[in-house]
Amino acid sequence: MPEEKPLLQMKNIVKTFPGVKALRGVDFSVNEGEIMGLMGENGAGKSCIIKILTGIYTKDLGTIIFDGEEINPLSSLQAQGLGISTIYQELNLIPYLSIAENIFLTRELRTKTGLIDWKKQYTEAEELLGSMGISVDVKKPLNTFSTAIQQLTAIAKAISVNAKLIVMDEPTSSLDDNEVKVIFDQIRELKKKNVSIMFVTHRMDEVFEICERVTVLRDGELIGVRNAADLNKMQLIEMMVGRDLSHKQARKPKNEGLDAEEHYVVDAEGITTSKLKSVDFNIKKGEIVGLSGLLGSGRTEMARALFGADLVKEGTINVNGESVKFKLPQNAIKKGIAMCPEDRKTDGIIPNMSVRENISMIILPKLIKNGFVDKKRQTEIVNEYISRLRIKTPDDKQKVKFLSGGNQQKVILARWLCSQPDFIILDEPTRGIDVGAKAEIEELMQEFAQEGISVMMISSEVEEVVRNSDRVVVMREGVKVGEISYDEISAMNIMSTIVHGNPEDKVAGNIKEAHT
C-alpha cells in the first residue's frame, strides 16, 4: 500500500456565531488522491468546515495546511487559485448564461487580441462534458436544462480548473441513478489522477460506495475518523446522532382508525394539467398517502394542482364534500390545505426573516388588532411550535437562514400547522436533511395523522414511502398507474408498479393508449 501523504490538514478549528459555537476545535484531513466522506447531522458543522476552507467564513482559531503550506483563504476565488474547487448543494452558477460561459466564468479563453475565443470555449466545454458522458448544446442558457444537467455543469466547472482538492457538497442530491453513476465514474477517474475529493452526502449508500475514509462531526465536534470498510450503516448512523435509531426505522403500524365509510377530506377525479393526464386522488381524515414514482412522474405536479399552484384544465376537486376550483394557492389555504414544497430554499423559507416571522406569516391576519400585530400572542404561538417541533434555535429572533436544513424544514411545518390545516402536502420532506432529523420529521408525520390531519407524502426514497404510508399511489409520466393498500406495501411492489403498472387499475390502460 502506498504511503499516505496529507494534502489538507485542518487543526483545532474553532468558529463561533452569536449564540452558537459551530466548531469546537475540529481536526480534519484529506490525503492525496483520497475520497474522504464528511458526515454528520445538519448543524454538525460540515458546511462551516467547507466555508472556512473556501474563504467564505474566517476561522476564530486553528491552522489550515494545504499542499505543505499554511493557508488562510479570504474568498472562494482565492481558494480556487490555491487548488481548492467547490461544488455547493445550492448551485452557484448563473442561470441566464450558457453552459460554456458558466464553466469558464472568470477564466474565459481569449484570442491573442484579448477577445473571448467563443469557438475554443464551446469546443472545450463540449469535450469536457463529453468525457463525463453528457451530450448537450453548451451554447444554450443553463436555465433551459434540468437540475441534473445544471449539477453536472457545476461538476464540470470544478474539474476544469485542474484542482488538487474538489469539495462536493451533496453533488448527487438532484440526480437519478444513471447520472450518479456518471459522477462516481468521474470521481474515480480523478482519484487515478491523484486528485483528492471531500465528499458530503446524506445518502448512506453513497458513502460506502465511493468513500475510503469517513470523518464524522456532531454538534461542532469531531466524533471520529474511520475506514468506510470497517463500518456498517447503523454504526455510522450511531456515530452521527449519538443514539440508537434502529427502532425508528420500523414500518408504521396499520392505521386501524380509518373508517371505510368515512368521507374523503380531498377527493379529486380526472385531474388534467399540462403535465397530468386524468389523475384520480383521494384521502381520508388522518390518513397518510404516499405518492411514489420516478423523477418526472408527475408527483409534484399533482401536489401543485391540489394546492392551486398549477391550472387544472379538466377534472373535479372536492374538499370535505364541497366542490372547489382553486385559481391560486390562497384559495386552497382558505379551504384548509397546506403544502411544504420540494425546494425549501427557493419556495419555502424566507432566509433573511426571523424564525418568528417565518412561522407566523400565514396567520398574521388573525393576529392583527386595531391595525397592529398582537406581538404577545404571536410570540406565544411561535414558541409553542418551536417547543412542539423541537426546533433548534437560540431564540425566535434568529434568522432562519442560520438554521440547519432539518430545522428549516420544521419551521415550514410549524408555519402550516399554525393554520390548523385539514390536509397537508409534504413534497420531499426529508430531502437534504440528516438521519436524525429524518426520523424526527417522520415521527411528526405520524403525530399529524393521529391528530386527524390528512397527509400526502411525496418521496423519492422508496423505503421512506414504505415506512410511513397507509396507502401508496404510484405515478408514471403524468398518469396514475396503480394504488397499493397497506397490507401490500413493499419496496418490491412499489418498484414493480412503477415499471409495469397495475393491470387491475383502470388508469393503467391509459398509459398504453397514450403511447400507441
C-alpha positions as CSV (number, residue, x, y, z in Angstrom):
1,M,0.0,0.0,0.0
2,P,1.4,3.4,-1.0
3,E,2.3,5.8,1.8
4,E,-0.4,8.2,2.7
5,K,0.5,11.9,2.2
6,P,-1.8,14.5,3.7
7,L,-2.9,17.2,1.1
8,L,-5.2,19.0,3.6
9,Q,-4.8,19.3,7.3
10,M,-7.2,21.5,9.4
11,K,-6.2,21.5,13.0
12,N,-8.1,22.7,16.1
13,I,-10.6,24.8,14.0
14,V,-12.9,26.9,16.1
15,K,-15.8,29.1,14.8
16,T,-18.4,30.9,16.9
17,F,-21.6,32.7,15.8
18,P,-23.8,34.8,18.1
19,G,-25.4,32.2,20.4
20,V,-23.9,29.2,18.6
21,K,-20.5,27.5,18.8
22,A,-20.4,26.0,15.3
23,L,-17.0,24.3,15.6
24,R,-15.3,23.3,18.8
25,G,-11.6,22.5,18.0
26,V,-12.2,20.3,15.0
27,D,-9.4,18.4,13.2
28,F,-10.0,17.3,9.6
29,S,-7.6,15.9,6.9
30,V,-7.6,14.5,3.4
31,N,-4.8,12.6,1.8
32,E,-3.6,13.0,-1.7
33,G,-5.8,11.0,-4.1
34,E,-8.2,10.1,-1.3
35,I,-12.0,10.2,-1.3
36,M,-12.9,11.4,2.2
37,G,-16.5,11.4,3.4
38,L,-17.6,14.2,5.7
39,M,-20.6,13.1,7.6
40,G,-22.9,14.5,10.4
41,E,-26.4,15.7,11.1
42,N,-27.5,19.1,9.8
43,G,-25.9,21.6,12.3
44,A,-23.0,19.2,12.9
45,G,-20.5,21.7,11.4
46,K,-19.9,20.2,7.9
47,S,-20.9,23.4,5.9
48,C,-19.0,25.5,8.4
49,I,-15.8,23.5,7.7
50,I,-16.3,23.8,4.0
51,K,-16.9,27.6,4.2
52,I,-13.8,28.2,6.3
53,L,-11.7,26.1,3.8
54,T,-13.1,28.1,0.9
55,G,-12.8,31.5,2.4
56,I,-16.5,32.3,2.9
57,Y,-16.0,32.3,6.7
58,T,-12.9,33.1,8.6
59,K,-11.9,30.8,11.5
60,D,-11.6,32.1,15.0
61,L,-8.8,29.7,15.9
62,G,-6.8,26.9,14.3
63,T,-4.5,26.2,11.4
64,I,-5.1,25.1,7.8
65,I,-2.2,23.5,5.9
66,F,-2.7,22.7,2.2
67,D,-0.1,21.1,0.0
68,G,2.5,21.7,2.6
69,E,1.8,25.4,3.1
70,E,-0.3,27.2,5.7
71,I,-3.2,29.0,4.1
72,N,-5.9,31.4,5.1
73,P,-8.2,31.9,2.1
74,L,-10.3,35.1,2.2
75,S,-12.6,34.2,-0.8
76,S,-13.7,31.3,-2.9
77,L,-11.7,32.7,-5.8
78,Q,-8.5,32.8,-3.7
79,A,-9.2,29.2,-2.6
80,Q,-9.7,28.2,-6.2
81,G,-6.3,29.8,-7.0
82,L,-4.7,27.6,-4.4
83,G,-6.2,24.4,-6.0
84,I,-9.4,24.0,-4.0
85,S,-12.6,23.8,-6.1
86,T,-16.1,23.6,-4.5
87,I,-19.5,22.4,-5.7
88,Y,-22.1,23.6,-3.2
89,Q,-25.5,22.0,-2.6
90,E,-27.1,25.2,-3.8
91,L,-25.6,25.7,-7.2
92,N,-23.5,28.9,-7.5
93,L,-24.0,29.2,-11.3
94,I,-25.6,31.9,-13.4
95,P,-28.8,30.6,-14.9
96,Y,-29.1,33.0,-17.8
97,L,-25.5,32.4,-19.1
98,S,-24.8,29.4,-21.4
99,I,-23.3,26.2,-20.1
100,A,-19.9,27.1,-21.6
101,E,-20.0,30.6,-20.1
102,N,-20.7,29.1,-16.7
103,I,-17.8,26.6,-17.0
104,F,-15.3,29.2,-17.9
105,L,-16.7,32.1,-15.9
106,T,-13.8,34.3,-14.6
107,R,-11.4,32.2,-16.7
108,E,-12.6,33.0,-20.2
109,L,-10.5,31.6,-23.1
110,R,-9.2,34.5,-25.2
111,T,-7.7,35.2,-28.5
112,K,-4.4,37.0,-28.9
113,T,-6.3,40.2,-29.3
114,G,-8.0,39.8,-25.9
115,L,-11.4,38.9,-27.2
116,I,-13.3,35.8,-25.9
117,D,-12.5,32.8,-28.1
118,W,-16.0,31.5,-28.3
119,K,-15.2,28.7,-30.7
120,K,-12.5,27.3,-28.5
121,Q,-14.6,27.8,-25.4
122,Y,-17.6,25.9,-26.8
123,T,-15.3,23.1,-28.1
124,E,-13.6,22.6,-24.8
125,A,-16.9,22.7,-22.9
126,E,-18.3,20.0,-25.2
127,E,-15.2,17.9,-24.8
128,L,-15.3,18.2,-21.0
129,L,-19.0,17.2,-20.7
130,G,-18.5,14.5,-23.4
131,S,-15.8,12.9,-21.2
132,M,-18.5,12.7,-18.5
133,G,-20.9,11.0,-20.9
134,I,-23.1,14.2,-21.3
135,S,-24.1,15.5,-24.8
136,V,-25.8,18.8,-24.7
137,D,-25.8,22.1,-26.5
138,V,-23.3,24.1,-24.5
139,K,-24.4,27.4,-26.2
140,K,-27.9,27.3,-24.6
141,P,-28.7,29.1,-21.3
142,L,-28.2,26.9,-18.2
143,N,-31.8,27.5,-17.0
144,T,-33.2,25.7,-20.1
145,F,-31.8,22.4,-18.8
146,S,-32.9,20.1,-16.0
147,T,-31.5,20.4,-12.4
148,A,-29.4,17.3,-13.1
149,I,-27.6,18.9,-16.1
150,Q,-27.1,22.0,-14.1
151,Q,-25.4,20.0,-11.3
152,L,-23.2,18.2,-13.9
153,T,-22.2,21.6,-15.2
154,A,-21.1,22.6,-11.8
155,I,-19.0,19.4,-11.5
156,A,-17.5,20.0,-15.0
157,K,-16.6,23.6,-13.9
158,A,-14.8,22.2,-10.8
159,I,-12.9,19.6,-12.8
160,S,-11.9,22.2,-15.5
161,V,-9.7,24.2,-13.1
162,N,-7.4,21.3,-12.5
163,A,-7.9,21.4,-8.8
164,K,-5.9,19.4,-6.3
165,L,-8.9,19.1,-4.0
166,I,-12.6,19.1,-5.0
167,V,-15.2,19.7,-2.3
168,M,-18.5,18.1,-3.3
169,D,-21.4,19.2,-1.0
170,E,-24.4,17.0,-1.9
171,P,-23.4,16.7,-5.6
172,T,-25.9,13.9,-6.3
173,S,-29.0,15.3,-4.5
174,S,-30.8,16.1,-7.8
175,L,-29.5,13.2,-9.9
176,D,-31.1,9.9,-10.9
177,D,-29.2,6.6,-10.5
178,N,-27.6,6.7,-14.0
179,E,-26.4,10.3,-13.5
180,V,-25.0,9.3,-10.1
181,K,-23.0,6.5,-11.8
182,V,-21.6,9.1,-14.2
183,I,-20.5,11.3,-11.3
184,F,-18.9,8.4,-9.4
185,D,-17.1,7.2,-12.5
186,Q,-15.7,10.7,-12.9
187,I,-14.7,10.8,-9.2
188,R,-12.8,7.5,-9.6
189,E,-11.0,8.9,-12.7
190,L,-10.0,12.0,-10.7
191,K,-8.6,9.7,-8.0
192,K,-6.5,8.0,-10.5
193,K,-5.0,11.4,-11.4
194,N,-4.2,11.9,-7.6
195,V,-7.0,14.5,-7.2
196,S,-8.5,14.4,-3.7
197,I,-12.2,14.6,-3.0
198,M,-14.1,15.8,0.1
199,F,-17.5,14.2,-0.3
200,V,-20.6,15.3,1.7
201,T,-23.8,13.5,1.3
202,H,-26.9,12.4,3.3
203,R,-27.3,9.2,1.2
204,M,-25.7,6.5,3.3
205,D,-25.3,4.0,0.4
206,E,-23.1,6.6,-1.5
207,V,-20.7,6.8,1.4
208,F,-19.9,3.1,1.3
209,E,-19.8,3.0,-2.4
210,I,-17.4,5.9,-3.1
211,C,-15.6,6.9,0.1
212,E,-12.4,5.3,1.5
213,R,-12.5,7.0,4.9
214,V,-15.2,8.8,6.8
215,T,-14.9,11.8,9.2
216,V,-17.9,12.2,11.5
217,L,-18.9,15.5,13.2
218,R,-21.6,16.0,15.8
219,D,-22.6,19.4,17.3
220,G,-19.5,21.1,16.1
221,E,-17.1,18.4,17.5
222,L,-15.0,15.6,15.8
223,I,-16.5,12.3,16.8
224,G,-14.1,10.1,14.9
225,V,-12.4,9.1,11.6
226,R,-13.0,5.5,10.3
227,N,-12.2,3.4,7.3
228,A,-15.5,3.0,5.4
229,A,-14.8,-0.7,5.0
230,D,-14.8,-1.1,8.8
231,L,-18.2,0.4,9.3
232,N,-21.8,-0.6,8.6
233,K,-24.7,1.7,8.0
234,M,-26.1,1.5,11.6
235,Q,-22.7,2.1,13.2
236,L,-22.2,5.3,11.1
237,I,-25.7,6.5,12.0
238,E,-25.0,6.0,15.7
239,M,-21.7,8.0,15.4
240,M,-23.7,10.8,13.7
241,V,-26.6,11.0,16.0
242,G,-25.2,9.7,19.3
243,R,-28.2,7.4,19.9
244,D,-29.8,4.3,18.6
245,L,-32.3,5.0,15.9
246,S,-32.9,1.4,14.8
247,H,-36.4,1.3,16.4
248,K,-37.4,4.4,14.3
249,Q,-36.7,2.6,11.1
250,A,-39.6,0.2,11.6
251,R,-42.7,0.5,9.5
252,K,-45.6,2.4,11.0
253,P,-48.4,0.3,12.4
254,K,-51.6,-0.1,10.3
255,N,-54.0,2.8,10.9
256,E,-57.0,1.0,12.3
257,G,-58.8,4.3,12.9
258,L,-59.6,4.8,9.2
259,D,-63.3,4.2,8.7
260,A,-64.2,2.6,5.3
261,E,-67.4,4.6,5.3
262,E,-65.9,7.9,6.2
263,H,-65.9,10.6,3.6
264,Y,-62.8,11.8,1.8
265,V,-61.2,15.1,3.0
266,V,-60.0,15.5,-0.5
267,D,-61.5,13.7,-3.5
268,A,-60.1,14.6,-6.9
269,E,-61.1,12.9,-10.1
270,G,-59.8,13.2,-13.7
271,I,-57.2,15.9,-12.9
272,T,-55.6,17.1,-16.1
273,T,-53.0,19.8,-16.3
274,S,-50.2,20.5,-18.8
275,K,-48.3,17.6,-17.1
276,L,-51.1,15.3,-15.7
277,K,-53.5,13.0,-17.6
278,S,-56.8,12.3,-15.9
279,V,-55.4,11.5,-12.4
280,D,-57.6,10.4,-9.5
281,F,-56.6,11.0,-5.9
282,N,-58.4,10.8,-2.6
283,I,-57.5,10.8,1.1
284,K,-59.4,10.3,4.4
285,K,-59.1,12.1,7.7
286,G,-55.9,11.1,9.5
287,E,-54.6,9.0,6.5
288,I,-51.1,9.1,5.2
289,V,-51.0,8.5,1.4
290,G,-47.6,8.1,-0.1
291,L,-47.1,9.4,-3.7
292,S,-44.4,7.4,-5.4
293,G,-42.8,7.4,-8.9
294,L,-39.6,8.3,-10.6
295,L,-38.4,11.8,-11.3
296,G,-40.7,13.4,-13.8
297,S,-43.6,11.1,-13.0
298,G,-45.9,13.9,-12.1
299,R,-45.9,13.6,-8.3
300,T,-45.1,17.3,-7.6
301,E,-47.4,18.4,-10.4
302,M,-50.3,16.5,-8.7
303,A,-49.4,18.3,-5.4
304,R,-49.3,21.7,-7.1
305,A,-52.7,21.0,-8.8
306,L,-54.4,20.2,-5.5
307,F,-52.8,23.3,-3.9
308,G,-54.0,25.7,-6.7
309,A,-50.4,26.4,-7.9
310,D,-51.0,24.8,-11.4
311,L,-54.0,25.3,-13.6
312,V,-56.4,22.4,-13.7
313,K,-57.7,22.1,-17.2
314,E,-60.1,19.2,-16.6
315,G,-61.4,17.3,-13.6
316,T,-63.1,17.9,-10.3
317,I,-61.8,18.5,-6.7
318,N,-64.0,18.1,-3.7
319,V,-62.8,19.3,-0.2
320,N,-64.8,18.0,2.7
321,G,-67.7,17.3,0.3
322,E,-67.7,20.7,-1.3
323,S,-66.8,21.2,-5.0
324,V,-63.9,23.7,-5.4
325,K,-61.9,25.4,-8.2
326,F,-58.6,26.8,-7.0
327,K,-57.2,29.6,-9.1
328,L,-54.5,30.5,-6.6
329,P,-52.9,28.8,-3.5
330,Q,-54.7,31.3,-1.3
331,N,-57.9,29.7,-2.3
332,A,-56.6,26.3,-1.2
333,I,-55.2,27.6,2.1
334,K,-58.7,29.0,3.0
335,K,-60.1,25.5,2.5
336,G,-57.6,24.0,4.9
337,I,-55.0,22.8,2.5
338,A,-51.2,23.3,3.3
339,M,-48.1,22.5,1.3
340,C,-44.5,22.1,2.2
341,P,-42.6,22.5,-1.2
342,E,-39.9,20.3,-2.5
343,D,-37.3,23.1,-2.7
344,R,-37.5,24.7,0.8
345,K,-34.6,27.2,0.0
346,T,-36.4,28.7,-3.0
347,D,-40.1,28.1,-2.3
348,G,-40.3,27.6,1.5
349,I,-38.2,29.8,3.9
350,I,-37.6,33.5,3.6
351,P,-34.0,33.3,4.7
352,N,-33.4,36.9,5.9
353,M,-36.5,36.9,8.1
354,S,-36.6,35.5,11.6
355,V,-37.9,32.2,12.8
356,R,-40.8,34.1,14.4
357,E,-41.7,35.9,11.1
358,N,-41.4,32.7,9.0
359,I,-43.6,30.6,11.3
360,S,-46.3,33.2,11.8
361,M,-46.7,34.7,8.4
362,I,-49.7,32.6,7.4
363,I,-51.7,33.6,10.5
364,L,-50.7,37.2,10.7
365,P,-54.2,38.5,9.6
366,K,-55.7,36.6,12.6
367,L,-53.2,38.3,14.9
368,I,-54.0,41.9,13.9
369,K,-55.9,44.0,16.4
370,N,-56.7,47.6,15.7
371,G,-54.3,47.6,12.8
372,F,-51.3,46.2,14.8
373,V,-49.9,42.7,15.2
374,D,-50.6,41.3,18.7
375,K,-46.9,40.6,19.5
376,K,-47.6,38.8,22.7
377,R,-49.9,36.3,21.1
378,Q,-47.5,35.9,18.1
379,T,-44.7,35.1,20.5
380,E,-46.8,32.6,22.4
381,I,-47.9,30.7,19.3
382,V,-44.4,30.7,17.7
383,N,-42.7,29.4,20.9
384,E,-45.4,26.8,21.3
385,Y,-44.5,25.3,17.9
386,I,-40.7,25.8,18.4
387,S,-41.2,23.6,21.5
388,R,-43.6,21.1,20.0
389,L,-41.5,20.5,16.8
390,R,-38.2,20.6,18.8
391,I,-36.7,23.4,16.5
392,K,-33.1,24.0,17.5
393,T,-32.7,27.8,17.5
394,P,-31.1,30.3,20.0
395,D,-34.5,32.1,20.1
396,D,-37.4,33.1,17.8
397,K,-35.5,36.2,16.6
398,Q,-32.7,34.1,14.9
399,K,-32.7,34.5,11.1
400,V,-33.9,31.2,9.6
401,K,-31.0,31.0,7.1
402,F,-28.7,30.2,10.0
403,L,-30.6,27.1,11.0
404,S,-29.8,23.6,9.7
405,G,-31.8,22.1,6.9
406,G,-33.8,19.9,9.2
407,N,-34.7,22.8,11.4
408,Q,-35.6,25.0,8.4
409,Q,-38.0,22.2,7.4
410,K,-39.5,22.2,10.8
411,V,-40.1,25.9,10.6
412,I,-42.1,25.4,7.4
413,L,-44.1,22.6,9.0
414,A,-44.7,24.9,12.0
415,R,-45.9,27.7,9.7
416,W,-48.6,25.4,8.2
417,L,-49.6,23.8,11.5
418,C,-50.4,27.3,12.8
419,S,-53.1,27.5,10.2
420,Q,-54.7,24.3,11.5
421,P,-55.0,22.5,8.1
422,D,-57.2,19.5,7.3
423,F,-54.8,18.3,4.6
424,I,-51.1,18.9,4.3
425,I,-48.9,18.0,1.3
426,L,-45.3,17.2,2.1
427,D,-43.2,17.2,-1.0
428,E,-39.8,15.5,-0.3
429,P,-40.0,16.5,3.4
430,T,-36.7,14.8,4.3
431,R,-34.6,15.7,1.2
432,G,-31.2,17.1,2.1
433,I,-31.5,16.6,5.9
434,D,-29.6,14.2,8.1
435,V,-30.7,10.8,9.5
436,G,-31.7,12.1,12.9
437,A,-33.8,14.9,11.5
438,K,-35.4,12.5,9.0
439,A,-36.5,10.3,11.9
440,E,-38.0,13.3,13.7
441,I,-39.9,14.5,10.6
442,E,-41.3,11.0,10.1
443,E,-42.4,11.0,13.7
444,L,-44.1,14.3,13.2
445,M,-46.0,13.0,10.2
446,Q,-47.4,10.2,12.4
447,E,-48.4,12.7,15.0
448,F,-50.2,14.8,12.4
449,A,-52.2,11.8,11.3
450,Q,-53.1,10.8,14.8
451,E,-54.4,14.4,15.3
452,G,-56.7,13.9,12.3
453,I,-54.7,15.8,9.7
454,S,-54.6,14.1,6.3
455,V,-51.0,13.8,4.9
456,M,-49.9,13.4,1.3
457,M,-46.2,12.5,1.4
458,I,-44.1,12.6,-1.8
459,S,-40.7,11.0,-1.5
460,S,-38.0,9.7,-3.9
461,E,-36.9,7.2,-1.2
462,V,-39.0,4.1,-1.6
463,E,-38.2,2.8,1.9
464,E,-39.4,6.1,3.3
465,V,-42.7,5.7,1.5
466,V,-43.0,2.1,2.7
467,R,-42.3,3.0,6.4
468,N,-44.8,5.8,6.6
469,S,-47.8,5.2,4.3
470,D,-51.3,3.8,4.9
471,R,-51.7,3.6,1.2
472,V,-49.5,4.4,-1.8
473,V,-50.4,6.0,-5.1
474,V,-47.9,5.3,-7.9
475,M,-47.4,7.6,-10.9
476,R,-45.6,7.5,-14.2
477,E,-45.3,10.0,-16.9
478,G,-48.2,12.1,-15.5
479,V,-50.5,9.1,-15.1
480,K,-51.7,7.2,-12.1
481,V,-50.6,3.7,-12.8
482,G,-51.5,1.9,-9.6
483,E,-52.6,2.1,-6.0
484,I,-51.2,-0.2,-3.2
485,S,-53.1,-0.9,0.0
486,Y,-51.4,-1.1,3.4
487,D,-51.0,-4.9,3.5
488,E,-49.4,-4.9,0.1
489,I,-47.0,-2.0,0.6
490,S,-43.3,-3.1,-0.1
491,A,-40.4,-1.7,-2.0
492,M,-40.7,-4.5,-4.5
493,N,-44.4,-3.9,-5.1
494,I,-43.8,-0.1,-5.5
495,M,-41.0,-0.5,-8.0
496,S,-42.9,-3.2,-9.9
497,T,-45.9,-0.9,-10.2
498,I,-43.7,2.0,-11.3
499,V,-42.3,-0.3,-14.1
500,H,-45.3,-2.3,-15.1
501,G,-48.3,-0.5,-13.7
502,N,-51.3,-2.2,-12.1
503,P,-53.3,-4.2,-14.7
504,E,-56.3,-4.1,-12.4
505,D,-56.3,-0.3,-12.2
506,K,-58.5,1.3,-14.9
507,V,-55.9,4.1,-15.3
508,A,-53.1,1.8,-16.2
509,G,-54.7,1.2,-19.6
510,N,-54.4,4.9,-20.3
511,I,-50.6,4.7,-20.5
512,K,-50.8,2.0,-23.2
513,E,-53.3,4.2,-25.1
514,A,-51.1,7.3,-24.7
515,H,-48.2,5.5,-26.2
516,T,-49.9,3.8,-29.1
